[in-house]
Amino acid sequence: MPQQQTAYVGPRDLWGLVEDTWRWWVEAGRPGPWTFGITVTPERQWIWHESGRIWELPA
């Protein structure tokens, strides 16, 4: 696959986040969508995987 360039503006390295997420997904054995969930409370919200990994989301 040919290399592609990306450009972004702002305080967060969004492409770096995409790459980190892809790497985790591949290393975790490419889990299916049924192995993930989302929890929302009045104080916080997060995505979780059955392995125990969680990703905090902005409130």
C-alpha positions in Angstrom: 0.0 0.0 0.0 1.4 3.4 -0.9 2.2 5.8 1.9 -0.3 8.6 2.5 0.1 11.9 4.2 -2.3 13.3 6.8 -2.7 16.8 8.1 -4.5 18.0 11.3 -4.8 21.2 13.3 -5.4 21.5 17.0 -4.0 20.4 20.4 -4.5 16.6 20.0 -2.5 14.3 17.7 -5.6 12.6 16.3 -3.6 10.5 13.8 -1.4 9.3 16.5 -4.5 8.2 18.4 -5.7 6.3 15.3 -2.4 4.6 15.0 -2.2 3.6 18.7 -5.8 2.3 18.5 -5.1 0.3 15.4 -2.0 -1.2 17.0 -3.9 -2.2 20.1 -6.7 -3.8 18.0 -4.2 -5.9 16.0 -2.2 -6.9 19.0 -5.5 -7.9 20.8 -6.3 -10.3 18.0 -8.7 -8.0 16.1 -11.6 -8.4 18.5 -15.1 -8.0 17.1 -17.6 -5.2 18.1 -19.5 -7.5 20.4 -16.5 -7.5 22.8 -16.8 -3.8 23.5 -19.3 -1.8 25.5 -20.0 1.7 26.7 -20.9 2.9 30.2 -22.3 6.4 31.0 -22.9 7.7 34.5 -23.8 11.3 35.6 -20.1 11.9 36.3 -18.2 10.2 33.4 -18.4 8.0 30.4 -16.1 5.3 28.9 -15.7 2.6 26.4 -14.6 -0.8 27.7 -13.3 -4.0 26.3 -13.9 -7.4 27.8 -10.1 -7.7 28.4 -10.4 -5.0 31.1 -9.1 -2.1 29.0 -11.0 1.2 29.2 -11.0 4.4 27.2 -12.3 7.5 29.0 -14.5 9.8 26.9 -14.9 13.5 27.4 -18.0 14.3 29.5 
